[in-house]
Amino acid sequence: MILRADRKRAATLRDVSQAAGVSTATVSKFLNGIQRFTAEVEARIAQAVDELGYSLNPMARGMITGLSGNVGIVVLDIRNPHFTSLIKGASRVASGAGLNLIIADAAESTLPELRVLQSLTRRVDGLIVSARLPAPVIDALLASGTPVVFYGRPSAYAGSHSVGCDNVDAGLRLGRHLRELGHRRICYLGFSGARWSHDRARGLAQAFEGTDTRLRIVDAAAPSTEEAERLAATLLQSPRKDDAIVAYNDLMALGLLLQARALGVRVPQQLSVAGFDNIAYGRLASPALTSVDMMGEATGELAMRRLIGVIEGRAADMGDGPLASQVVARESTAPRRSG
Protein backbone atom coordinates (compact mmCIF):
# COMPACT_ATOMS: atom_id res chain seq x y z
CA MET A 1 0.00 0.00 0.00
CA ILE A 2 1.40 3.37 -0.99
CA LEU A 3 0.71 6.35 1.22
CA ARG A 4 0.72 9.71 -0.55
CA ALA A 5 1.37 12.96 1.28
CA ASP A 6 -1.53 15.38 1.04
CA ARG A 7 0.62 18.40 1.88
CA LYS A 8 2.73 19.89 -0.89
CA ARG A 9 6.36 20.87 -0.42
CA ALA A 10 6.69 24.56 0.42
CA ALA A 11 7.90 26.61 -2.54
CA THR A 12 11.46 27.88 -2.36
CA LEU A 13 13.21 30.95 -3.70
CA ARG A 14 14.70 28.77 -6.44
CA ASP A 15 11.22 27.57 -7.46
CA VAL A 16 10.11 31.18 -7.85
CA SER A 17 13.21 32.13 -9.85
CA GLN A 18 12.75 29.19 -12.22
CA ALA A 19 9.05 29.92 -12.74
CA ALA A 20 9.76 33.61 -13.40
CA GLY A 21 12.79 32.92 -15.60
CA VAL A 22 15.15 35.09 -13.53
CA SER A 23 17.98 34.50 -11.08
CA THR A 24 17.40 33.84 -7.38
CA ALA A 25 19.32 37.06 -6.67
CA THR A 26 16.80 39.03 -8.74
CA VAL A 27 13.88 37.48 -6.87
CA SER A 28 15.52 38.16 -3.50
CA LYS A 29 16.29 41.80 -4.33
CA PHE A 30 12.76 42.42 -5.54
CA LEU A 31 11.00 40.71 -2.61
CA ASN A 32 13.21 42.46 -0.07
CA GLY A 33 12.63 45.86 -1.62
CA ILE A 34 16.31 46.30 -2.42
CA GLN A 35 16.04 46.93 -6.16
CA ARG A 36 13.38 47.69 -8.77
CA PHE A 37 13.25 45.96 -12.17
CA THR A 38 11.28 46.37 -15.37
CA ALA A 39 7.52 46.10 -15.11
CA GLU A 40 7.62 42.85 -17.08
CA VAL A 41 10.17 41.21 -14.77
CA GLU A 42 8.35 42.34 -11.62
CA ALA A 43 5.05 41.05 -13.03
CA ARG A 44 6.58 37.62 -13.75
CA ILE A 45 8.01 37.41 -10.24
CA ALA A 46 4.72 38.50 -8.65
CA GLN A 47 2.81 35.93 -10.72
CA ALA A 48 5.23 33.16 -9.76
CA VAL A 49 5.00 34.07 -6.08
CA ASP A 50 1.20 34.05 -6.26
CA GLU A 51 0.89 30.78 -8.20
CA LEU A 52 3.44 28.92 -6.07
CA GLY A 53 2.18 30.36 -2.78
CA TYR A 54 5.71 31.39 -1.85
CA SER A 55 6.20 33.36 1.37
CA LEU A 56 9.15 34.46 3.43
CA ASN A 57 9.38 32.90 6.86
CA PRO A 58 10.01 35.67 9.40
CA MET A 59 10.58 33.19 12.25
CA ALA A 60 13.24 31.28 10.35
CA ARG A 61 14.89 34.48 9.22
CA GLY A 62 14.87 35.78 12.79
CA MET A 63 16.63 32.66 14.08
CA ILE A 64 19.38 33.20 11.53
CA THR A 65 19.75 36.97 11.71
CA GLY A 66 18.69 37.76 15.27
CA LEU A 67 16.13 40.23 13.90
CA SER A 68 12.46 40.42 14.80
CA GLY A 69 11.13 40.94 11.29
CA ASN A 70 9.28 44.04 12.52
CA VAL A 71 9.83 47.62 11.36
CA GLY A 72 8.01 50.72 12.52
CA ILE A 73 6.85 54.06 11.21
CA VAL A 74 5.80 57.02 13.35
CA VAL A 75 3.47 59.53 11.67
CA LEU A 76 2.53 62.91 13.05
CA ASP A 77 -1.22 62.69 12.44
CA ILE A 78 -2.79 59.58 10.97
CA ARG A 79 -5.92 61.57 10.08
CA ASN A 80 -3.90 63.58 7.58
CA PRO A 81 -4.05 61.82 4.17
CA HIS A 82 -0.47 62.90 3.47
CA PHE A 83 0.72 60.56 6.20
CA THR A 84 -1.56 57.72 5.15
CA SER A 85 0.06 57.98 1.69
CA LEU A 86 3.44 57.77 3.41
CA ILE A 87 2.30 54.61 5.20
CA LYS A 88 1.01 53.13 1.95
CA GLY A 89 4.40 53.49 0.26
CA ALA A 90 6.30 52.12 3.25
CA SER A 91 3.87 49.22 3.67
CA ARG A 92 4.26 48.14 0.05
CA VAL A 93 8.03 47.75 0.39
CA ALA A 94 7.83 46.16 3.86
CA SER A 95 5.30 43.61 2.63
CA GLY A 96 7.49 42.73 -0.35
CA ALA A 97 10.38 42.18 2.02
CA GLY A 98 8.32 39.94 4.31
CA LEU A 99 8.44 42.46 7.16
CA ASN A 100 5.68 43.37 9.60
CA LEU A 101 4.99 47.11 9.70
CA ILE A 102 4.00 48.64 13.04
CA ILE A 103 2.37 52.07 12.80
CA ALA A 104 2.36 54.64 15.60
CA ASP A 105 0.52 57.96 15.62
CA ALA A 106 2.22 60.81 17.48
CA ALA A 107 -0.98 62.88 17.13
CA GLU A 108 0.96 66.14 16.64
CA SER A 109 1.87 66.08 20.32
CA THR A 110 5.18 66.45 22.13
CA LEU A 111 4.89 64.55 25.40
CA PRO A 112 3.68 61.07 24.32
CA GLU A 113 6.21 60.77 21.49
CA LEU A 114 9.13 59.67 23.69
CA ARG A 115 7.04 56.93 25.29
CA VAL A 116 5.84 55.78 21.87
CA LEU A 117 9.37 55.53 20.52
CA GLN A 118 10.77 53.86 23.63
CA SER A 119 8.10 51.20 23.33
CA LEU A 120 8.70 50.72 19.62
CA THR A 121 12.48 50.41 19.83
CA ARG A 122 12.06 47.26 21.91
CA ARG A 123 9.86 45.64 19.24
CA VAL A 124 11.35 46.62 15.89
CA ASP A 125 14.55 46.27 13.88
CA GLY A 126 14.34 49.84 12.63
CA LEU A 127 12.15 52.95 12.54
CA ILE A 128 11.02 55.59 10.07
CA VAL A 129 10.26 58.84 11.90
CA SER A 130 9.62 62.50 11.16
CA ALA A 131 12.63 64.81 11.11
CA ARG A 132 10.55 67.39 12.96
CA LEU A 133 10.08 65.42 16.16
CA PRO A 134 11.45 67.35 19.17
CA ALA A 135 15.25 67.16 19.54
CA PRO A 136 15.13 65.35 22.95
CA VAL A 137 12.94 62.64 21.41
CA ILE A 138 15.29 62.16 18.44
CA ASP A 139 18.34 62.17 20.75
CA ALA A 140 16.81 59.38 22.83
CA LEU A 141 15.98 57.41 19.70
CA LEU A 142 19.51 57.66 18.30
CA ALA A 143 20.98 56.79 21.71
CA SER A 144 19.02 53.54 21.66
CA GLY A 145 21.05 52.36 18.67
CA THR A 146 17.94 51.51 16.67
CA PRO A 147 18.43 51.95 12.90
CA VAL A 148 16.46 54.99 11.81
CA VAL A 149 15.54 56.85 8.64
CA PHE A 150 13.97 60.32 8.84
CA TYR A 151 11.36 61.72 6.49
CA GLY A 152 10.25 65.24 5.70
CA ARG A 153 13.46 67.24 5.50
CA PRO A 154 17.24 66.68 5.56
CA SER A 155 18.36 65.48 8.97
CA ALA A 156 20.71 67.64 11.01
CA TYR A 157 22.18 64.53 12.67
CA ALA A 158 25.50 63.33 11.31
CA GLY A 159 25.48 59.86 9.84
CA SER A 160 21.69 59.61 9.68
CA HIS A 161 19.58 59.08 6.58
CA SER A 162 16.59 61.10 5.45
CA VAL A 163 14.05 61.06 2.63
CA GLY A 164 11.74 63.79 1.44
CA CYS A 165 11.29 66.90 -0.64
CA ASP A 166 13.18 70.17 -0.16
CA ASN A 167 10.62 72.40 1.55
CA VAL A 168 12.35 75.63 0.55
CA ASP A 169 12.25 74.49 -3.08
CA ALA A 170 8.59 73.50 -2.69
CA GLY A 171 7.72 76.98 -1.43
CA LEU A 172 9.76 78.52 -4.22
CA ARG A 173 7.89 76.54 -6.87
CA LEU A 174 4.48 77.53 -5.51
CA GLY A 175 5.60 81.14 -5.17
CA ARG A 176 6.69 81.23 -8.79
CA HIS A 177 3.29 79.87 -9.82
CA LEU A 178 1.54 82.69 -7.95
CA ARG A 179 4.00 85.26 -9.27
CA GLU A 180 3.27 84.20 -12.85
CA LEU A 181 -0.44 84.68 -12.12
CA GLY A 182 0.29 88.29 -11.15
CA HIS A 183 -0.31 88.00 -7.40
CA ARG A 184 1.61 90.46 -5.25
CA ARG A 185 -0.26 90.49 -1.92
CA ILE A 186 0.39 87.10 -0.38
CA CYS A 187 -0.63 85.70 3.00
CA TYR A 188 1.06 82.58 4.31
CA LEU A 189 -0.93 80.67 6.93
CA GLY A 190 1.85 78.73 8.58
CA PHE A 191 2.42 76.45 11.54
CA SER A 192 5.51 77.48 13.50
CA GLY A 193 5.46 74.18 15.37
CA ALA A 194 6.98 72.63 12.24
CA ARG A 195 10.37 73.65 10.88
CA TRP A 196 9.03 72.66 7.46
CA SER A 197 6.70 75.67 7.69
CA HIS A 198 9.59 78.11 8.05
CA ASP A 199 11.28 76.52 5.03
CA ARG A 200 8.15 76.83 2.90
CA ALA A 201 7.71 80.48 3.87
CA ARG A 202 11.34 81.14 2.98
CA GLY A 203 10.84 79.60 -0.44
CA LEU A 204 7.74 81.71 -1.02
CA ALA A 205 9.67 84.87 -0.15
CA GLN A 206 12.50 83.92 -2.52
CA ALA A 207 10.05 83.52 -5.41
CA PHE A 208 9.04 87.18 -5.17
CA GLU A 209 12.49 88.72 -4.74
CA GLY A 210 12.90 91.79 -6.91
CA THR A 211 9.17 92.59 -6.90
CA ASP A 212 7.03 94.91 -4.78
CA THR A 213 5.27 91.94 -3.20
CA ARG A 214 3.83 92.09 0.31
CA LEU A 215 4.16 88.78 2.15
CA ARG A 216 2.50 88.55 5.53
CA ILE A 217 2.71 85.50 7.76
CA VAL A 218 -0.05 84.34 10.09
CA ASP A 219 0.72 81.54 12.55
CA ALA A 220 -1.77 78.78 13.30
CA ALA A 221 -1.88 76.87 16.58
CA ALA A 222 -2.36 73.53 14.79
CA PRO A 223 -1.98 72.26 11.21
CA SER A 224 -5.64 71.28 10.96
CA THR A 225 -8.77 72.05 9.01
CA GLU A 226 -10.52 73.14 12.22
CA GLU A 227 -7.80 75.66 13.06
CA ALA A 228 -7.91 77.13 9.55
CA GLU A 229 -11.68 77.46 9.81
CA ARG A 230 -11.26 79.28 13.12
CA LEU A 231 -8.83 81.78 11.58
CA ALA A 232 -10.67 82.12 8.28
CA ALA A 233 -12.97 84.98 9.25
CA THR A 234 -10.01 87.10 10.32
CA LEU A 235 -8.01 86.26 7.21
CA LEU A 236 -10.77 86.51 4.64
CA GLN A 237 -12.33 89.70 6.00
CA SER A 238 -9.11 91.54 6.75
CA PRO A 239 -8.92 95.14 5.48
CA ARG A 240 -5.50 94.20 4.12
CA LYS A 241 -6.89 92.42 1.10
CA ASP A 242 -4.77 89.52 -0.14
CA ASP A 243 -4.46 88.26 -3.70
CA ALA A 244 -3.63 84.77 -2.51
CA ILE A 245 -3.45 82.74 0.69
CA VAL A 246 -1.01 79.85 0.90
CA ALA A 247 -1.61 77.33 3.69
CA TYR A 248 1.04 75.19 5.37
CA ASN A 249 -0.81 72.05 4.26
CA ASP A 250 -3.87 71.00 2.28
CA LEU A 251 -6.00 70.34 5.35
CA MET A 252 -5.69 73.99 6.30
CA ALA A 253 -6.28 75.12 2.72
CA LEU A 254 -9.49 73.04 2.58
CA GLY A 255 -10.66 74.72 5.79
CA LEU A 256 -10.11 78.11 4.15
CA LEU A 257 -12.07 77.05 1.05
CA LEU A 258 -14.96 75.88 3.21
CA GLN A 259 -15.19 79.16 5.11
CA ALA A 260 -14.66 81.27 2.01
CA ARG A 261 -17.81 79.74 0.56
CA ALA A 262 -19.70 80.39 3.81
CA LEU A 263 -18.55 84.04 3.88
CA GLY A 264 -19.28 84.68 0.24
CA VAL A 265 -15.65 85.07 -0.82
CA ARG A 266 -15.31 83.74 -4.36
CA VAL A 267 -12.27 81.53 -5.02
CA PRO A 268 -10.40 82.07 -7.31
CA GLN A 269 -12.27 85.12 -8.69
CA GLN A 270 -11.51 87.23 -5.60
CA LEU A 271 -8.81 85.19 -3.93
CA SER A 272 -6.47 82.37 -4.89
CA VAL A 273 -5.89 79.59 -2.33
CA ALA A 274 -3.17 76.91 -2.37
CA GLY A 275 -1.58 74.37 -0.06
CA PHE A 276 1.07 71.68 0.24
CA ASP A 277 0.92 67.85 0.10
CA ASN A 278 -1.47 67.26 -2.82
CA ILE A 279 -3.76 64.99 -0.83
CA ALA A 280 -6.43 63.11 -2.77
CA TYR A 281 -9.30 65.13 -1.28
CA GLY A 282 -7.87 68.34 -2.73
CA ARG A 283 -8.94 67.56 -6.26
CA LEU A 284 -12.45 66.75 -5.03
CA ALA A 285 -12.93 70.16 -3.41
CA SER A 286 -14.91 72.94 -5.08
CA PRO A 287 -12.95 74.59 -6.51
CA ALA A 288 -10.31 71.89 -6.87
CA LEU A 289 -7.27 72.81 -4.78
CA THR A 290 -3.93 73.89 -6.20
CA SER A 291 -1.20 72.18 -4.20
CA VAL A 292 2.44 71.18 -4.17
CA ASP A 293 2.87 67.42 -4.43
CA MET A 294 5.28 66.53 -1.60
CA MET A 295 5.54 62.92 -2.83
CA GLY A 296 4.12 61.25 0.27
CA GLU A 297 3.80 57.73 -1.13
CA ALA A 298 7.17 57.85 -2.88
CA THR A 299 8.75 59.15 0.34
CA GLY A 300 7.36 56.22 2.33
CA GLU A 301 8.53 53.72 -0.28
CA LEU A 302 12.06 55.13 -0.51
CA ALA A 303 12.35 55.55 3.26
CA MET A 304 11.51 51.87 3.79
CA ARG A 305 14.03 50.77 1.14
CA ARG A 306 16.69 52.83 2.86
CA LEU A 307 15.73 51.54 6.31
CA ILE A 308 16.09 47.96 5.07
CA GLY A 309 19.50 48.92 3.69
CA VAL A 310 20.57 50.41 7.04
CA ILE A 311 19.38 47.30 8.90
CA GLU A 312 21.30 45.06 6.48
CA GLY A 313 24.47 47.15 6.69
CA ARG A 314 24.23 48.62 3.18
CA ALA A 315 23.91 52.24 4.29
CA ALA A 316 27.08 53.28 2.49
CA ASP A 317 25.50 52.35 -0.85
CA MET A 318 22.60 54.81 -0.48
CA GLY A 319 22.41 58.50 -1.32
CA ASP A 320 20.14 61.00 0.40
CA GLY A 321 19.22 63.37 -2.42
CA PRO A 322 15.78 65.01 -2.04
CA LEU A 323 12.75 63.98 -4.05
CA ALA A 324 11.45 66.59 -6.51
CA SER A 325 8.20 68.30 -5.53
CA GLN A 326 5.89 69.73 -8.17
CA VAL A 327 3.06 72.23 -8.32
CA VAL A 328 -0.28 70.72 -9.30
CA ALA A 329 -2.26 73.72 -10.55
CA ARG A 330 -6.03 73.40 -10.26
CA GLU A 331 -9.08 75.69 -10.08
CA SER A 332 -8.35 77.42 -6.75
CA THR A 333 -5.65 79.66 -8.26
CA ALA A 334 -6.17 81.99 -11.22
CA PRO A 335 -4.66 85.18 -12.67
CA ARG A 336 -5.06 88.24 -10.48
CA ARG A 337 -7.93 90.47 -11.47
CA SER A 338 -7.44 94.22 -11.43
CA GLY A 339 -9.47 96.34 -9.11
C-alpha positions in Angstrom: 0.0 0.0 0.0 1.4 3.4 -1.0 0.7 6.4 1.2 0.7 9.7 -0.5 1.4 13.0 1.3 -1.5 15.4 1.0 0.6 18.4 1.9 2.7 19.9 -0.9 6.4 20.9 -0.4 6.7 24.6 0.4 7.9 26.6 -2.5 11.5 27.9 -2.4 13.2 31.0 -3.7 14.7 28.8 -6.4 11.2 27.6 -7.5 10.1 31.2 -7.8 13.2 32.1 -9.9 12.8 29.2 -12.2 9.1 29.9 -12.7 9.8 33.6 -13.4 12.8 32.9 -15.6 15.1 35.1 -13.5 18.0 34.5 -11.1 17.4 33.8 -7.4 19.3 37.1 -6.7 16.8 39.0 -8.7 13.9 37.5 -6.9 15.5 38.2 -3.5 16.3 41.8 -4.3 12.8 42.4 -5.5 11.0 40.7 -2.6 13.2 42.5 -0.1 12.6 45.9 -1.6 16.3 46.3 -2.4 16.0 46.9 -6.2 13.4 47.7 -8.8 13.3 46.0 -12.2 11.3 46.4 -15.4 7.5 46.1 -15.1 7.6 42.8 -17.1 10.2 41.2 -14.8 8.4 42.3 -11.6 5.0 41.1 -13.0 6.6 37.6 -13.8 8.0 37.4 -10.2 4.7 38.5 -8.7 2.8 35.9 -10.7 5.2 33.2 -9.8 5.0 34.1 -6.1 1.2 34.0 -6.3 0.9 30.8 -8.2 3.4 28.9 -6.1 2.2 30.4 -2.8 5.7 31.4 -1.9 6.2 33.4 1.4 9.2 34.5 3.4 9.4 32.9 6.9 10.0 35.7 9.4 10.6 33.2 12.3 13.2 31.3 10.4 14.9 34.5 9.2 14.9 35.8 12.8 16.6 32.7 14.1 19.4 33.2 11.5 19.8 37.0 11.7 18.7 37.8 15.3 16.1 40.2 13.9 12.5 40.4 14.8 11.1 40.9 11.3 9.3 44.0 12.5 9.8 47.6 11.4 8.0 50.7 12.5 6.8 54.1 11.2 5.8 57.0 13.4 3.5 59.5 11.7 2.5 62.9 13.1 -1.2 62.7 12.4 -2.8 59.6 11.0 -5.9 61.6 10.1 -3.9 63.6 7.6 -4.1 61.8 4.2 -0.5 62.9 3.5 0.7 60.6 6.2 -1.6 57.7 5.1 0.1 58.0 1.7 3.4 57.8 3.4 2.3 54.6 5.2 1.0 53.1 2.0 4.4 53.5 0.3 6.3 52.1 3.3 3.9 49.2 3.7 4.3 48.1 0.0 8.0 47.8 0.4 7.8 46.2 3.9 5.3 43.6 2.6 7.5 42.7 -0.4 10.4 42.2 2.0 8.3 39.9 4.3 8.4 42.5 7.2 5.7 43.4 9.6 5.0 47.1 9.7 4.0 48.6 13.0 2.4 52.1 12.8 2.4 54.6 15.6 0.5 58.0 15.6 2.2 60.8 17.5 -1.0 62.9 17.1 1.0 66.1 16.6 1.9 66.1 20.3 5.2 66.5 22.1 4.9 64.6 25.4 3.7 61.1 24.3 6.2 60.8 21.5 9.1 59.7 23.7 7.0 56.9 25.3 5.8 55.8 21.9 9.4 55.5 20.5 10.8 53.9 23.6 8.1 51.2 23.3 8.7 50.7 19.6 12.5 50.4 19.8 12.1 47.3 21.9 9.9 45.6 19.2 11.4 46.6 15.9 14.5 46.3 13.9 14.3 49.8 12.6 12.1 52.9 12.5 11.0 55.6 10.1 10.3 58.8 11.9 9.6 62.5 11.2 12.6 64.8 11.1 10.6 67.4 13.0 10.1 65.4 16.2 11.4 67.4 19.2 15.2 67.2 19.5 15.1 65.4 22.9 12.9 62.6 21.4 15.3 62.2 18.4 18.3 62.2 20.7 16.8 59.4 22.8 16.0 57.4 19.7 19.5 57.7 18.3 21.0 56.8 21.7 19.0 53.5 21.7 21.1 52.4 18.7 17.9 51.5 16.7 18.4 51.9 12.9 16.5 55.0 11.8 15.5 56.9 8.6 14.0 60.3 8.8 11.4 61.7 6.5 10.2 65.2 5.7 13.5 67.2 5.5 17.2 66.7 5.6 18.4 65.5 9.0 20.7 67.6 11.0 22.2 64.5 12.7 25.5 63.3 11.3 25.5 59.9 9.8 21.7 59.6 9.7 19.6 59.1 6.6 16.6 61.1 5.5 14.1 61.1 2.6 11.7 63.8 1.4 11.3 66.9 -0.6 13.2 70.2 -0.2 10.6 72.4 1.5 12.4 75.6 0.5 12.3 74.5 -3.1 8.6 73.5 -2.7 7.7 77.0 -1.4 9.8 78.5 -4.2 7.9 76.5 -6.9 4.5 77.5 -5.5 5.6 81.1 -5.2 6.7 81.2 -8.8 3.3 79.9 -9.8 1.5 82.7 -8.0 4.0 85.3 -9.3 3.3 84.2 -12.8 -0.4 84.7 -12.1 0.3 88.3 -11.2 -0.3 88.0 -7.4 1.6 90.5 -5.2 -0.3 90.5 -1.9 0.4 87.1 -0.4 -0.6 85.7 3.0 1.1 82.6 4.3 -0.9 80.7 6.9 1.9 78.7 8.6 2.4 76.4 11.5 5.5 77.5 13.5 5.5 74.2 15.4 7.0 72.6 12.2 10.4 73.6 10.9 9.0 72.7 7.5 6.7 75.7 7.7 9.6 78.1 8.0 11.3 76.5 5.0 8.2 76.8 2.9 7.7 80.5 3.9 11.3 81.1 3.0 10.8 79.6 -0.4 7.7 81.7 -1.0 9.7 84.9 -0.2 12.5 83.9 -2.5 10.1 83.5 -5.4 9.0 87.2 -5.2 12.5 88.7 -4.7 12.9 91.8 -6.9 9.2 92.6 -6.9 7.0 94.9 -4.8 5.3 91.9 -3.2 3.8 92.1 0.3 4.2 88.8 2.2 2.5 88.5 5.5 2.7 85.5 7.8 0.0 84.3 10.1 0.7 81.5 12.5 -1.8 78.8 13.3 -1.9 76.9 16.6 -2.4 73.5 14.8 -2.0 72.3 11.2 -5.6 71.3 11.0 -8.8 72.0 9.0 -10.5 73.1 12.2 -7.8 75.7 13.1 -7.9 77.1 9.5 -11.7 77.5 9.8 -11.3 79.3 13.1 -8.8 81.8 11.6 -10.7 82.1 8.3 -13.0 85.0 9.3 -10.0 87.1 10.3 -8.0 86.3 7.2 -10.8 86.5 4.6 -12.3 89.7 6.0 -9.1 91.5 6.8 -8.9 95.1 5.5 -5.5 94.2 4.1 -6.9 92.4 1.1 -4.8 89.5 -0.1 -4.5 88.3 -3.7 -3.6 84.8 -2.5 -3.5 82.7 0.7 -1.0 79.8 0.9 -1.6 77.3 3.7 1.0 75.2 5.4 -0.8 72.0 4.3 -3.9 71.0 2.3 -6.0 70.3 5.4 -5.7 74.0 6.3 -6.3 75.1 2.7 -9.5 73.0 2.6 -10.7 74.7 5.8 -10.1 78.1 4.1 -12.1 77.0 1.1 -15.0 75.9 3.2 -15.2 79.2 5.1 -14.7 81.3 2.0 -17.8 79.7 0.6 -19.7 80.4 3.8 -18.5 84.0 3.9 -19.3 84.7 0.2 -15.6 85.1 -0.8 -15.3 83.7 -4.4 -12.3 81.5 -5.0 -10.4 82.1 -7.3 -12.3 85.1 -8.7 -11.5 87.2 -5.6 -8.8 85.2 -3.9 -6.5 82.4 -4.9 -5.9 79.6 -2.3 -3.2 76.9 -2.4 -1.6 74.4 -0.1 1.1 71.7 0.2 0.9 67.8 0.1 -1.5 67.3 -2.8 -3.8 65.0 -0.8 -6.4 63.1 -2.8 -9.3 65.1 -1.3 -7.9 68.3 -2.7 -8.9 67.6 -6.3 -12.5 66.7 -5.0 -12.9 70.2 -3.4 -14.9 72.9 -5.1 -13.0 74.6 -6.5 -10.3 71.9 -6.9 -7.3 72.8 -4.8 -3.9 73.9 -6.2 -1.2 72.2 -4.2 2.4 71.2 -4.2 2.9 67.4 -4.4 5.3 66.5 -1.6 5.5 62.9 -2.8 4.1 61.2 0.3 3.8 57.7 -1.1 7.2 57.9 -2.9 8.7 59.1 0.3 7.4 56.2 2.3 8.5 53.7 -0.3 12.1 55.1 -0.5 12.3 55.6 3.3 11.5 51.9 3.8 14.0 50.8 1.1 16.7 52.8 2.9 15.7 51.5 6.3 16.1 48.0 5.1 19.5 48.9 3.7 20.6 50.4 7.0 19.4 47.3 8.9 21.3 45.1 6.5 24.5 47.2 6.7 24.2 48.6 3.2 23.9 52.2 4.3 27.1 53.3 2.5 25.5 52.3 -0.9 22.6 54.8 -0.5 22.4 58.5 -1.3 20.1 61.0 0.4 19.2 63.4 -2.4 15.8 65.0 -2.0 12.7 64.0 -4.1 11.4 66.6 -6.5 8.2 68.3 -5.5 5.9 69.7 -8.2 3.1 72.2 -8.3 -0.3 70.7 -9.3 -2.3 73.7 -10.6 -6.0 73.4 -10.3 -9.1 75.7 -10.1 -8.3 77.4 -6.7 -5.7 79.7 -8.3 -6.2 82.0 -11.2 -4.7 85.2 -12.7 -5.1 88.2 -10.5 -7.9 90.5 -11.5 -7.4 94.2 -11.4 -9.5 96.3 -9.1 
